Structures are given as structure tokens and as C-alpha cells.
């Protein structure tokens, strides 16, 4: 928790009052603001962001809009059971559909090319075969690709095949967040780090270095940084760093975003021809825990080695940019939300396990429904509530 001095407080701007204050300008915070105003245009929403919209992990990812979790469908069925695996696929498919319906495709550079889940091992490919069978039975349009088709289409070597998901997509995540926040009608306060949130028995009081905000209710959407404001959530949300790189521009050769090795590597080609490549954190698990915003030579070299191994027939990788971002992981690999006991009528949500863009816009709608006591989404409300972890924590 941070503090302000007597002098800083006396120099603050006039206080602001609102119905709901949202803390965090990532995909969950902006999406919740958007849907709150969709459900009730009269709702006075203020969104506070410590830096700029999309400064955190929501603006540092590869820009994938995928269905399911970061794993494959067969593995999800084995891990979570048939019902939950199907619900997760449906939820993320709804997310993909809602983005297409509500957000201008050209503005976010939406690429509707489909996506590829690529197997790095024979056992993973067997899981993809099972996934294809399960999804076909449920009417989901997917295609199982053999090695030859994958090599011919993506210049790929050393894989075992792929599952092509026709509804998979890619976009510019910063543009998406700008479109969502701009279309929300909320008052956006960037460069407003929240120092403290309290309740005086009537209202929530939010302190920032710039001004005070008084809100009827609060939604905290800080993802990995949630425990810094609410230390009691540290058992539920664990910060894990991800690293990426971008190449200089190349001629177009990669037709769809690729997720491989159970989601531990991901690669796509941006509209300008740049190659975006990330992952490899599973090779350096201990080093990639925490909030340090830095890249490391050995992990970055692992990314480049992945490219040299699997895309040797593609143009050489000339790295132009390297960066990192902090993701939030939960004990069981699924997102969470909860009431905030000290702030009546308020909630937090976090823990999207490196897959926030796949959940985010739809999750914002879920949270808006919860704030408005809408009698919908009861299944997802139970699925994502932190009470499911009672047996773990």
C-alpha cells in the first residue's frame, strides 16, 4: 500500500463521485465498463488505470482470440470433466463472437484466418486427434491436419500435426482495448494509481495521488497485481512472467496464429509482416515467477532456437523488439472472481492464466450481469467463483 504526503493531498484535483469505480485498464476492466453501460446507460462508471490503457499484460500479448483454454479440448475434458470443458469452450466462443459483433473489425486489425493448435510431441498429437473427435460430435468446425499439410501451409518442421480451429482469430490487443474503453462511455482516468480503497459505512473511498473518488461500489480488475491492493488474494493469484519478441518485417508466409507444445510456444505474423513469438517459460519456471518486467538472454535464445528448429524454411528471424509482461495464474488454471468483504457490493476478478484475451470481453459481460443482479449466467457465476477452490485453499 502506498501513501501520499500532506502537500500532495492538498494539491489534488476535485473529488469525483460515481456509481461504480473500476480499478484496472486491461481487458477485464475495460470490458466490464463497456457492458455496465450497455446494460444501464445511466450508470456512472469511472475507470482508473495506473499507467495507460493496456499497459499491463493485456497490451503485451500476441493478440490471439482462441477458443477453449490454453491447452487442448481432450486435455480439458480429462482435467475438468466433460461438462466444464464444454462450458469453457462455449464461453470463449461467445467471447470471440461478441468481439466480432460489437467491435469494429478494421479498427482492431481483426484477422479471421482461424488458428492452429500444433502438436510438439506424439502424445500431444494423440490428444489433438481426440479433441477433433470430441469437437466434431459437438458440431464445432475443426480440421485435423497431418504433417504434410502443416509443412506446406506454414513452412513448419518437426511437429506432428495440428488442429485447425476455423473460428480462431487474431487482433491488435491495444487497439481492442482502446475500442472497448472508448465505446464504454465510462470516464477514463489514466495515470491514476490507486493507493487505497476503504468503506466508511456508506460509500467506497478510493485514494489516488491525483484525486479522491467516491463510489457506491468498486470492481478491482488488476489481474496479477491484485494482491498488491488486496493482500488477502495472494493465495488465489500468482504472478508469472511471459516473454516475447518481434522481428523486423517479412513477406507474408504464416497464414494463421500458431499455438504449440501445449500452449508453451505461440507465434503469428502481424499485418505489417512482423513475426511475434513468445513462450518458453516452462523451461525456466523458477525464474519466471514474480513482477520483474525484464527479458532474460537464455529464455530469449530459447525462443529464437524454437524458430530456427521449426521454421527453418521461413525467412531468418531478425529481432527488432523484446519485452515481457506479468500474467496471473490460479491454483486450478481457471479464472476467478469474488465479493470483497470489506467493500459491500463490490467484486474482484483475476487469474486468466495467460489466456485473458480468450475470456476477457465475455467475462466483462459476466461481471456486468453480476453487478446488475441479472438472473443470467448462473452456471458461469458458479464456475468462476472463488468458492470452487475451497478444497484447495
C-alpha positions in Angstrom: 0.0 0.0 0.0 1.3 3.4 -0.9 0.8 6.8 0.9 0.6 10.5 -0.1 2.0 13.4 1.8 0.2 16.4 3.3 1.4 18.5 0.4 0.4 16.0 -2.3 -3.1 15.7 -0.9 -3.6 19.4 -0.7 -2.7 19.7 -4.4 -5.2 17.1 -5.6 -7.9 17.8 -8.2 -11.6 18.0 -7.1 -13.1 14.7 -6.0 -15.2 12.6 -8.3 -18.4 10.7 -7.5 -19.7 7.7 -9.4 -21.9 4.6 -9.2 -19.1 2.1 -10.0 -15.4 2.6 -10.0 -13.3 0.1 -11.9 -9.6 -0.2 -11.0 -7.5 -1.6 -13.9 -7.4 -0.7 -17.6 -6.8 -4.1 -19.0 -9.2 -6.4 -20.9 -11.3 -7.3 -17.9 -11.6 -3.7 -16.6 -12.4 -2.1 -19.9 -14.8 -4.9 -20.9 -16.7 -4.6 -17.6 -17.0 -0.9 -18.1 -18.4 -1.5 -21.6 -21.0 -4.0 -20.6 -22.1 -2.0 -17.5 -23.0 0.9 -19.8 -24.6 -1.5 -22.3 -26.9 -2.8 -19.6 -27.6 0.5 -18.0 -26.6 3.7 -20.0 -27.4 5.8 -16.9 -24.7 4.1 -14.8 -21.9 6.5 -14.0 -18.7 4.5 -14.4 -15.2 5.7 -13.7 -12.2 3.5 -14.8 -8.9 4.2 -13.1 -5.6 2.9 -14.7 -2.2 3.4 -13.0 -0.4 3.9 -16.4 -2.2 3.9 -19.7 -5.0 1.6 -21.1 -3.4 -1.7 -21.9 -0.1 -1.1 -20.1 -0.1 -4.5 -18.4 -0.4 -8.0 -19.8 -3.5 -7.1 -21.9 -1.3 -4.9 -24.1 1.8 -7.2 -24.1 0.4 -10.5 -25.5 0.4 -11.8 -29.1 -3.1 -10.8 -29.8 -4.8 -14.3 -30.1 -8.5 -14.8 -29.9 -8.7 -18.5 -29.2 -11.3 -20.9 -28.1 -11.0 -23.2 -25.1 -8.2 -22.9 -22.6 -4.5 -22.7 -23.3 -4.5 -26.5 -23.5 -6.4 -28.7 -26.0 -10.0 -29.9 -25.6 -9.3 -33.5 -24.8 -6.9 -32.5 -22.0 -9.5 -30.1 -20.7 -12.1 -32.9 -20.6 -9.6 -35.0 -18.7 -8.6 -32.2 -16.3 -12.0 -30.5 -15.6 -14.6 -33.1 -16.8 -16.9 -33.1 -19.8 -19.3 -30.5 -18.6 -16.8 -27.9 -17.6 -14.6 -28.4 -20.7 -17.7 -27.9 -22.9 -18.7 -24.8 -20.9 -15.2 -23.3 -21.2 -15.2 -23.8 -25.0 -18.7 -22.2 -25.2 -17.7 -19.3 -23.1 -14.6 -18.5 -25.1 -16.5 -19.0 -28.4 -19.1 -16.4 -27.1 -16.1 -14.1 -26.4 -14.9 -14.5 -29.9 -18.4 -13.9 -31.3 -19.1 -10.8 -29.1 -15.9 -9.2 -30.2 -16.9 -9.7 -33.8 -20.4 -8.3 -33.2 -19.6 -5.3 -31.0 -16.1 -4.1 -32.1 -15.1 -2.7 -35.5 -13.0 -5.3 -37.1 -10.9 -2.9 -39.2 -10.1 -0.8 -36.1 -8.5 -3.7 -34.2 -6.9 -5.3 -37.3 -9.0 -8.4 -36.7 -7.7 -11.4 -38.6 -10.3 -14.1 -39.1 -7.9 -16.7 -40.5 -8.7 -19.4 -38.0 -6.0 -20.7 -35.6 -3.7 -23.7 -35.3 -3.1 -25.8 -32.2 0.1 -27.6 -33.2 1.5 -30.7 -31.6 5.1 -30.8 -30.4 5.0 -34.4 -29.3 3.3 -37.6 -30.5 1.3 -37.8 -27.3 0.1 -34.2 -27.8 -1.0 -35.1 -31.3 -3.0 -38.1 -30.0 -4.7 -35.6 -27.7 -5.4 -33.3 -30.7 -6.9 -36.3 -32.5 -9.2 -36.9 -29.6 -10.0 -33.2 -29.4 -11.1 -33.3 -33.1 -13.4 -36.3 -32.5 -15.0 -34.7 -29.4 -15.5 -31.3 -31.1 -16.9 -32.8 -34.3 -19.5 -34.6 -32.2 -20.5 -31.3 -30.7 -20.8 -29.6 -34.0 -17.6 -27.5 -33.7 -16.0 -26.9 -37.1 -12.3 -28.0 -36.7 -9.9 -29.8 -39.0 -7.1 -32.2 -38.2 -4.0 -31.5 -40.3 -1.3 -34.0 -40.9 2.4 -33.2 -41.1 2.4 -32.7 -44.8 -0.4 -30.1 -44.8 1.2 -28.3 -41.9 4.6 -28.2 -43.5 3.2 -27.0 -46.9 0.9 -24.3 -45.3 3.2 -22.9 -42.6 6.8 -23.8 -43.6 6.8 -25.8 -40.4 9.2 -28.7 -39.5 9.5 -31.0 -36.5 5.9 -31.1 -35.5 3.4 -34.0 -35.5 0.3 -32.3 -37.0 -2.2 -29.7 -36.0 -5.8 -29.0 -35.1 -7.2 -26.1 -37.2 -10.0 -24.2 -35.5 -11.9 -22.2 -38.0 -13.2 -19.6 -35.6 -9.8 -18.8 -34.2 -8.7 -15.2 -34.8 -6.0 -12.6 -34.1 -6.1 -8.8 -33.5 -4.1 -5.9 -32.1 -4.7 -6.0 -28.4 -4.0 -2.3 -27.7 -6.4 -1.3 -30.5 -9.0 -3.7 -29.0 -8.7 -2.1 -25.5 -8.9 1.4 -27.0 -12.1 0.5 -28.9 -13.7 -1.1 -25.9 -12.8 1.6 -23.4 -13.7 4.3 -26.0 -17.0 2.7 -26.6 -17.8 2.2 -23.0 -18.9 5.7 -22.2 -17.0 5.5 -18.9 -14.9 8.3 -17.6 -11.3 7.0 -18.1 -8.7 8.3 -15.7 -5.2 7.1 -16.9 -2.1 7.7 -14.8 -4.2 7.3 -11.6 -2.5 4.6 -9.5 -4.8 3.6 -6.6 -3.2 3.9 -3.2 -6.0 2.6 -1.1 -9.7 1.6 -1.1 -11.9 1.9 2.1 -15.5 1.9 3.0 -17.0 4.4 5.5 -20.3 2.6 6.0 -22.0 4.4 3.2 -19.6 4.7 0.2 -16.3 3.3 -1.1 -13.4 5.8 -1.0 -10.6 5.4 -3.5 -7.3 7.4 -3.0 -5.0 8.3 -5.8 -2.2 10.8 -5.9 -4.3 13.0 -8.3 -7.7 13.0 -6.6 -10.2 11.1 -4.4 -13.1 9.1 -5.9 -16.2 8.2 -4.0 -18.2 5.3 -5.4 -21.2 3.3 -4.5 -19.4 0.1 -5.5 -16.0 -1.0 -6.8 -14.6 -3.5 -9.2 -10.9 -4.4 -8.9 -9.5 -5.8 -12.2 -5.8 -5.8 -11.6 -5.2 -9.4 -12.5 -1.6 -10.3 -11.4 -1.3 -7.1 -9.4 -4.5 -7.8 -7.4 -2.6 -9.0 -4.3 -0.7 -5.7 -4.1 -4.0 -3.9 -3.4 -5.8 -6.8 -1.7 -3.2 -8.9 0.1 -5.8 -11.5 1.1 -6.0 -12.7 -2.5 -2.4 -13.8 -2.7 -3.4 -17.5 -2.3 -5.6 -17.2 -5.3 -3.5 -15.2 -7.8 0.2 -15.9 -8.6 2.3 -13.6 -10.9 4.1 -15.4 -13.7 6.2 -13.6 -16.3 5.9 -14.1 -20.0 8.4 -13.0 -22.6 8.1 -12.2 -26.3 10.0 -10.9 -29.2 9.1 -9.3 -32.6 11.0 -9.5 -35.8 11.5 -6.9 -38.5 9.0 -7.0 -41.3 9.0 -10.1 -43.6 7.0 -11.1 -46.6 3.8 -12.8 -45.6 4.2 -16.6 -45.1 2.4 -17.6 -41.8 -1.4 -17.7 -42.6 -2.7 -18.3 -39.1 -1.7 -17.9 -35.4 0.0 -21.0 -34.1 -0.2 -22.3 -30.5 2.2 -25.3 -29.9 3.7 -27.5 -27.2 0.5 -27.3 -25.1 0.5 -23.5 -25.4 4.0 -23.0 -24.2 5.0 -21.5 -27.5 3.0 -19.2 -29.7 3.7 -17.4 -33.0 1.9 -15.3 -35.5 2.6 -12.8 -38.3 1.2 -9.3 -37.8 -0.5 -7.5 -40.6 2.7 -5.5 -41.2 4.7 -8.7 -41.7 6.4 -8.7 -38.3 6.8 -12.1 -36.6 5.5 -12.2 -33.0 6.9 -15.1 -31.0 6.5 -15.9 -27.3 6.6 -18.6 -24.6 9.3 -20.9 -23.3 8.6 -20.0 -19.7 8.2 -23.7 -18.9 11.9 -24.1 -19.4 12.7 -21.5 -16.7 9.8 -21.9 -14.3 11.5 -20.5 -11.1 13.0 -17.5 -12.9 9.7 -16.5 -14.5 7.8 -16.1 -11.2 7.1 -12.5 -9.9 6.7 -9.0 -11.1 10.1 -8.1 -12.7 9.5 -6.5 -16.1 12.6 -7.7 -17.9 13.7 -10.1 -20.6 16.4 -12.8 -20.0 19.0 -13.8 -22.5 18.6 -17.6 -22.1 14.8 -17.5 -22.5 15.0 -15.2 -25.5 17.6 -17.5 -27.0 15.2 -20.4 -26.4 12.6 -18.5 -28.5 15.0 -18.0 -31.3 16.0 -21.6 -31.2 12.4 -22.7 -31.4 12.1 -20.6 -34.6 15.3 -22.0 -36.1 14.2 -25.6 -35.3 10.6 -25.4 -36.5 10.6 -22.7 -39.2 13.9 -23.1 -40.8 12.4 -22.7 -44.3 10.9 -19.3 -43.3 12.9 -16.1 -43.6 15.6 -15.7 -40.9 14.4 -14.1 -37.7 15.8 -10.6 -37.3 14.8 -9.5 -33.8 13.6 -5.9 -33.6 11.9 -5.8 -30.2 11.9 -7.9 -26.9 9.6 -7.5 -24.0 7.9 -9.1 -21.0 4.6 -9.0 -19.2 3.2 -10.4 -15.9 0.3 -12.8 -16.1 -1.9 -14.1 -13.3 -2.3 -17.8 -12.7 -4.7 -19.6 -10.3 -4.3 -22.9 -8.4 -6.5 -24.8 -10.8 -5.9 -23.0 -14.1 -9.3 -21.2 -14.4 -10.3 -17.5 -13.8 -11.8 -16.3 -10.6 -14.0 -13.6 -9.2 -15.2 -12.9 -5.7 -17.0 -10.4 -3.5 -14.9 -8.0 -1.5 -15.9 -8.4 2.2 -14.6 -5.0 3.2 -16.4 -3.2 0.4 -20.1 -4.1 0.3 -21.5 -4.8 -3.2 -18.0 -4.8 -4.7 -16.0 -7.5 -6.5 -12.6 -8.5 -7.9 -11.7 -10.7 -10.8 -8.3 -12.1 -11.8 -6.3 -15.2 -12.9 -6.8 -15.7 -16.6 -3.8 -18.0 -16.8 -2.2 -16.4 -19.9 -5.4 -16.6 -21.8 -7.1 -13.3 -21.0 -8.0 -12.2 -24.5 -9.8 -15.5 -25.0 -12.0 -14.9 -21.9 -12.0 -11.1 -21.4 -14.8 -9.4 -23.4 -17.3 -12.1 -22.4 -16.0 -12.1 -18.8 -16.7 -8.4 -18.6 -20.3 -9.1 -19.6 -20.5 -11.7 -16.8 -19.3 -9.2 -14.3 -21.7 -6.5 -15.5 -24.6 -9.0 -15.1 -23.4 -9.8 -11.6 -23.3 -6.1 -10.7 -26.8 -5.7 -12.0 -28.1 -8.8 -10.3 -29.3 -10.1 -13.7 -30.7 -13.6 -13.5 -28.4 -14.9 -16.2 -25.0 -16.6 -16.3 -25.8 -18.6 -13.2 -23.7 -21.5 -14.4 -20.7 -19.4 -15.2 -21.2 -17.5 -12.0 -20.8 -20.7 -10.0 -17.9 -22.0 -12.3 -15.7 -18.9 -11.9 -16.5 -18.0 -8.3 -13.5 -18.5 -5.9 -15.6 -20.8 -3.7 -14.8 -23.6 -6.1 -11.3 -23.6 -4.6 -12.4 -24.4 -1.0 -10.9 -27.9 -1.2 -7.6 -26.5 -2.5 -7.1 -23.3 -0.4 
